[in-house]
Amino acid sequence: MIPVRWEENAAIPRCVGALLSSLRFSGGGTSWPKFGDEEWNRALYYCDRNQLTLLLRKIEWLPEEIRRRLDSNLAANRERNQRIRAAFEEASGALRDAKVKFIVLKGFANWERFAADPELRLQYDLDLYCPDSPVLAREALIEKLGYTPIGDSEEFPIDHLPALIRKTGWQWRGDFFDPEIPVSIEVHFRLWDEATEMFPAPCLDAFWSRRVAGKARGLPWFAALDPGDALCYNALHFLRHLLRGDVRAANLYELGYFLHVNAEDDGFWTRWSALHPPELRRLQAVCFRLAAAWFDCRLSAAAREEIDRLPAPIARWFEHCAASPVEAFFRPNKDELWLHLCLLDSFKKKSAILRRRLLPARLPGPLDSVFIPEERLNRSTRMRKRWEYVRYVAGRGVYHARAMLPTLSRMLTTRS
């Protein structure tokens, strides 16, 4: 598999291409032109939004002023990790008192498996899987700890109940590393939303029975996914966001890290293959191939075998669109729609996905000032809140309009 040549991709800024190239596990180039302030600002904004910024510390050729910025971000993230730990200990105590069993998904549950240095991971929320009693878990967090749900509690987004937050009065100040960003909690009641994605991820119910003791620096015992299931869930989580056009590159980097460091662990891969049926391994293989394309990670023989088994239409998507999720950040496209159609088995399902993705009918949920109590919202704040929402919805409308033509054009000209 040939990795994406980010440095040669004219659809993304030069500085972004240089940074992505330098994050390859095989080693990136070190001879880059000098980038101006505007180029660095644009590249760092991309990295901030994709939670890659702290990973840039491993790059040797960064200018000193950029290193100082990263040092400041790292110090803030260390403080944030302390707040994450405190929020988890508080939440786990409330759930324990309510006799609710749960598994920690993602976040610090991935510190030991998916990251070389946990301090370089940016985490904003807690993801807790409570398949037996999600409503009881939600009520315990609301009643005992003062959390409140965002949005309509009758419409569950994706695979979890509406996110729980505390109305602390915090407001967005343009800093992705602000340690005071309140920790939100998502109570998951399933691991895959087949009704929305229109295809199954089979045998996920068995993950609960295979849960193991988790390990994270500075935290007490907690339940986590079995390592083989953790790899699967992280791949499915990324795949879901990929198909919805909402990827974070850091999620794929972590997946690539796991593949890279475990490439020679034959025992792990033998067990992984035994745990998951072919259909589930195929879905993971889509993400394995993209991780190898973006970050040139090593792959085990088992992972390569599953990638080689991917159907020809999916392989063709990678030939033409492997870089599309990054390009879409700068030039709108919905090339992931083609991949989604390749995973569906009926015209009816494909038609439904096409309608939903090309002509989305659902408005986004609350965005601005969600942490401010209702009684503290003055006229100025309410007006800004409405304006930010209208501006965001209008921006998404423009994005969808700009993405439609190039997406349809690429699908029609490259599928043959």
Helices and strands as residue ranges (DSSP letters): G 6-8, H 14-22, H 37-49, G 53-58, H 64-97, E 103-105, G 107-110, G 118-120, E 125-129, H 134-145, E 148-149, E 164-165, E 184-188, H 194-197, H 206-209, E 212-214, E 222-224, H 227-243, H 249-261, H 266-275, H 278-295, H 301-308, H 312-321, H 324-327, H 336-342, H 347-358, G 374-376, H 379-414
